Amino acid sequence: MTTVCRHNDILQQRLTNLIVAGDAKGLQAALQGLSNKDARTAGYLLGEVLLPQYAEGKRFWALFLHLVPAQPKAYLGTFLKAAVTLYGCGRIAFSSLCLTEFSAHCSPVDREKFLKACLPILRTPHEAQGVLQAFGMRQDKRTAAYLLHGGSAVCYYLLFKTLKVIEDEGFLRDCCRTLMLKGDARSFNLASIVCHYFDLKDVPGVFSLRMEPYQLNRLDKSFESFLDIIQQ
């Protein structure tokens, strides 16, 4: 296992100055000139310290769009770690314009890394839909798999809406089984919702969530109505 040195004051100050200046080209050149040891230190500092502290809003995405597409293997994970922190503090939004630009050239593997890291943390269906659309995702089984993996209330709301479009009973059953295997209360409740809403029979499992006909109608009204039911 490679040990990462987390402290290098000279390197940290150099990278800080470039980030504060928004100098994407300079930052890229500085990173490319590092030894393997210092590159690992820089990766730690960028993801855990410097980007969360000094990059926000347009500055973050400008750096992201310059560095990540050029070397996604080196920088995507680092920037995603910082993005999760910055979003959690309300210091960046997931810009559809920036993501569309990134998605135009990213590989399927990089798209998967991005969606798996970011979908679970998004606070609203509107934001999540914007991210999915930026990556060219539609209401299909591939998108359902990402939302199923995401596991948040927002992801499950969009998953429910996606399942209504797919209308494949075999896939619905598979989703219910996967939800039950996840084992948490929210996943069990969504499995119950899917079984009741789509009138699935012979799905093994005992659900604590009991639904009345009027509640099934409320599922379609809004995210807030869906949230009230799935959080019971």
C-alpha positions as CSV (number, residue, x, y, z in Angstrom):
1,M,0.0,0.0,0.0
2,T,1.4,3.4,-1.0
3,T,1.7,5.9,1.9
4,V,0.7,9.4,1.1
5,C,2.6,12.3,2.7
6,R,-0.1,14.8,3.7
7,H,2.2,17.7,4.5
8,N,4.4,19.8,2.2
9,D,4.2,23.5,3.1
10,I,6.0,24.7,0.0
11,L,3.9,22.6,-2.4
12,Q,0.7,23.6,-0.5
13,Q,1.4,27.3,-0.8
14,R,2.3,27.0,-4.5
15,L,-0.9,25.2,-5.3
16,T,-3.0,27.6,-3.1
17,N,-1.7,30.6,-5.0
18,L,-2.6,29.1,-8.3
19,I,-6.1,28.1,-7.2
20,V,-6.8,31.5,-5.6
21,A,-5.7,33.2,-8.9
22,G,-7.9,30.8,-10.9
23,D,-4.8,29.9,-13.0
24,A,-5.9,26.6,-14.4
25,K,-3.0,26.4,-16.9
26,G,-0.5,27.2,-14.2
27,L,-2.0,24.6,-11.9
28,Q,-1.9,22.0,-14.6
29,A,1.7,22.7,-15.4
30,A,2.6,22.7,-11.7
31,L,1.0,19.3,-11.2
32,Q,2.6,17.8,-14.3
33,G,6.0,18.7,-13.1
34,L,5.8,16.9,-9.7
35,S,7.5,13.7,-8.7
36,N,5.2,10.7,-8.0
37,K,5.5,11.3,-4.3
38,D,4.6,14.9,-4.5
39,A,1.8,14.2,-7.0
40,R,0.2,11.9,-4.4
41,T,0.6,14.7,-1.8
42,A,-0.9,17.2,-4.2
43,G,-3.9,14.9,-4.9
44,Y,-4.6,14.7,-1.2
45,L,-4.2,18.5,-0.7
46,L,-6.4,19.4,-3.6
47,G,-9.3,17.0,-2.8
48,E,-9.3,17.4,1.0
49,V,-7.9,20.9,1.7
50,L,-7.3,23.4,-1.1
51,L,-10.2,23.0,-3.5
52,P,-12.8,22.9,-0.7
53,Q,-11.2,25.9,1.0
54,Y,-10.3,28.1,-2.0
55,A,-12.4,27.1,-5.0
56,E,-16.1,27.7,-5.3
57,G,-18.7,28.5,-7.9
58,K,-17.3,29.4,-11.3
59,R,-13.7,29.0,-10.2
60,F,-14.2,25.4,-9.3
61,W,-15.8,24.5,-12.6
62,A,-13.2,26.4,-14.6
63,L,-10.4,24.4,-12.9
64,F,-12.5,21.2,-13.3
65,L,-13.1,21.6,-17.0
66,H,-9.4,22.4,-17.7
67,L,-7.8,19.7,-15.6
68,V,-10.2,16.7,-15.5
69,P,-10.9,16.1,-19.2
70,A,-7.1,16.2,-19.9
71,Q,-6.3,13.6,-17.2
72,P,-9.5,12.1,-15.7
73,K,-7.7,9.1,-14.2
74,A,-5.5,11.5,-12.2
75,Y,-8.0,14.3,-11.3
76,L,-11.6,13.2,-11.5
77,G,-11.7,11.5,-8.2
78,T,-9.9,14.4,-6.5
79,F,-12.3,17.0,-8.0
80,L,-15.4,14.8,-7.1
81,K,-14.3,14.6,-3.5
82,A,-14.0,18.4,-3.4
83,A,-17.3,18.8,-5.2
84,V,-19.2,16.8,-2.6
85,T,-17.7,18.9,0.2
86,L,-18.3,22.2,-1.6
87,Y,-21.9,21.3,-2.5
88,G,-22.6,20.2,1.1
89,C,-21.5,23.7,2.2
90,G,-23.6,25.4,-0.4
91,R,-20.6,26.8,-2.2
92,I,-21.1,25.2,-5.7
93,A,-24.1,24.2,-7.7
94,F,-23.9,21.5,-10.4
95,S,-24.0,23.6,-13.5
96,S,-25.8,21.9,-16.4
97,L,-23.7,23.9,-18.8
98,C,-20.4,22.8,-17.3
99,L,-21.5,19.2,-17.0
100,T,-22.8,19.1,-20.6
101,E,-19.4,20.3,-21.7
102,F,-17.6,17.6,-19.6
103,S,-20.0,14.8,-20.7
104,A,-19.5,15.5,-24.4
105,H,-16.1,13.9,-24.2
106,C,-16.0,11.8,-21.0
107,S,-15.8,8.0,-21.1
108,P,-18.6,5.8,-19.9
109,V,-16.4,4.9,-16.9
110,D,-16.0,8.6,-16.0
111,R,-19.7,9.3,-16.4
112,E,-20.4,6.4,-14.0
113,K,-17.9,7.7,-11.4
114,F,-19.5,11.2,-11.6
115,L,-23.1,10.1,-11.3
116,K,-22.4,7.6,-8.5
117,A,-20.6,10.2,-6.5
118,C,-23.0,13.1,-7.0
119,L,-26.5,11.8,-7.4
120,P,-26.8,10.6,-3.8
121,I,-26.1,14.0,-2.4
122,L,-28.4,16.2,-4.5
123,R,-31.1,17.9,-2.5
124,T,-33.9,18.3,-5.1
125,P,-35.3,16.4,-8.0
126,H,-34.8,19.4,-10.2
127,E,-31.0,19.3,-9.5
128,A,-30.8,15.6,-10.1
129,Q,-32.8,15.8,-13.3
130,G,-30.4,18.5,-14.5
131,V,-27.4,16.4,-13.9
132,L,-28.9,13.3,-15.6
133,Q,-29.9,15.4,-18.6
134,A,-26.5,17.0,-18.8
135,F,-25.1,13.5,-19.3
136,G,-27.7,12.5,-21.8
137,M,-29.5,10.2,-19.5
138,R,-33.1,9.3,-20.2
139,Q,-35.9,7.5,-18.3
140,D,-34.7,4.0,-19.0
141,K,-33.2,1.0,-17.2
142,R,-29.6,2.4,-17.2
143,T,-30.8,5.6,-15.5
144,A,-32.9,3.5,-13.1
145,A,-29.8,1.5,-12.1
146,Y,-27.9,4.8,-11.2
147,L,-30.9,6.0,-9.1
148,L,-31.3,2.7,-7.4
149,H,-27.6,2.8,-6.4
150,G,-28.0,6.5,-5.2
151,G,-30.4,5.5,-2.5
152,S,-31.5,9.0,-1.4
153,A,-35.1,10.2,-1.2
154,V,-34.5,12.3,-4.3
155,C,-33.0,9.4,-6.2
156,Y,-35.9,7.1,-5.2
157,Y,-38.5,9.7,-6.3
158,L,-36.9,9.9,-9.7
159,L,-36.6,6.1,-9.8
160,F,-40.3,5.7,-9.1
161,K,-41.1,8.1,-12.0
162,T,-38.6,6.3,-14.2
163,L,-40.2,2.9,-13.4
164,K,-43.6,4.3,-14.5
165,V,-42.1,5.0,-17.9
166,I,-40.3,1.6,-18.3
167,E,-43.4,-0.5,-17.4
168,D,-41.4,-3.8,-17.5
169,E,-42.8,-6.2,-14.9
170,G,-39.7,-8.3,-14.8
171,F,-37.5,-5.2,-14.2
172,L,-39.9,-4.0,-11.6
173,R,-39.5,-7.3,-9.7
174,D,-35.8,-7.1,-10.0
175,C,-35.8,-3.6,-8.6
176,C,-37.9,-4.7,-5.6
177,R,-35.5,-7.5,-4.9
178,T,-32.5,-5.2,-5.0
179,L,-34.2,-2.7,-2.8
180,M,-35.0,-5.3,-0.2
181,L,-31.4,-6.6,-0.3
182,K,-30.2,-3.1,0.5
183,G,-31.9,-3.6,3.9
184,D,-32.6,0.0,5.0
185,A,-36.1,1.3,5.8
186,R,-36.3,3.7,2.9
187,S,-35.5,1.0,0.4
188,F,-38.0,-1.4,2.0
189,N,-40.6,1.3,1.8
190,L,-39.9,2.0,-1.9
191,A,-40.2,-1.8,-2.6
192,S,-43.6,-1.7,-0.9
193,I,-44.6,1.3,-2.9
194,V,-43.6,-0.3,-6.2
195,C,-45.4,-3.5,-5.3
196,H,-48.6,-1.7,-4.4
197,Y,-48.5,0.9,-7.2
198,F,-47.8,-1.6,-10.0
199,D,-49.8,-4.4,-8.3
200,L,-46.9,-6.9,-8.4
201,K,-47.7,-10.3,-7.1
202,D,-45.5,-13.0,-5.5
203,V,-42.7,-10.6,-4.5
204,P,-41.1,-12.3,-1.5
205,G,-40.9,-10.2,1.6
206,V,-42.9,-8.7,4.4
207,F,-43.4,-4.9,4.3
208,S,-44.2,-2.8,7.3
209,L,-45.5,0.0,5.1
210,R,-49.2,-0.4,4.4
211,M,-50.8,1.8,1.8
212,E,-54.3,3.0,1.2
213,P,-55.7,3.7,-2.3
214,Y,-55.7,7.5,-1.6
215,Q,-51.9,7.3,-0.8
216,L,-51.2,5.7,-4.2
217,N,-52.8,8.7,-5.9
218,R,-50.7,11.1,-3.8
219,L,-47.5,9.5,-5.0
220,D,-47.9,11.3,-8.4
221,K,-48.6,14.7,-7.0
222,S,-45.2,16.0,-5.8
223,F,-41.9,15.1,-4.3
224,E,-43.2,16.3,-1.0
225,S,-46.1,13.9,-1.1
226,F,-43.8,11.1,-2.1
227,L,-41.5,12.0,0.8
228,D,-44.4,11.9,3.3
229,I,-45.2,8.3,2.3
230,I,-41.7,6.8,1.9
231,Q,-40.5,8.3,5.3
232,Q,-43.3,6.6,7.3
